[in-house]
Amino acid sequence: MIGHDAEQIGVLSRLDAIAKAESVGLDLIMMSPNAKPPVCKIMDYGKYKYDQSKKANEAKKKQHVIQIKEVKVRASTDQHDLEVKLRNVRKFLEEGNKVKVSLRFRGREMAYTGKGTEQLKHIAEEVKELGKPEKMPNMEGRQMIMVINPLKK
């Protein structure tokens, strides 16, 4: 058993331990029930739970959730429109998010998948200082998809 001021009390029976905790006006909490003998501690349980939730919230604030942002282009996307899409890709990568670039083929465009591959490779080349492709362009149905990971800072 461990006391409320962190001193080691020793091995006590359950009833003696409960009586000791009540005499101090605190709770008896079993810290590790699987140990031989089980370890108990005298403390304020409400304060303990509050401290645990504060630690959990603090850890949650510090973590960064990576989102996947999507940019859609076409094989026939004009140069100026492509520059606008590239600006968005750069912004997403600077924020630390993954970017999924998808290129959709419609109708007879399926015959020109090579042009689509060139377009996606061009996008990857333009943003190579901010991110590198995790998944190179590959076809999934009528779509060609490439995922770009941000580089570590």
Secondary structure, DSSP 4 states (H G I P E B T S, - for coil): -B-TTS-B-----HHHHHHHHHHHT-EEEEEETTSSSPEEEEE-HHHHHHHHHHHHHHHHHH-----EEEEEEETT--HHHHHHHHHHHHHHHHTT-EEEEEEE--GGGGGGHHHHHHHHHHHHHHTTTTEEEEEEEEEETTEEEEEEEEPP-
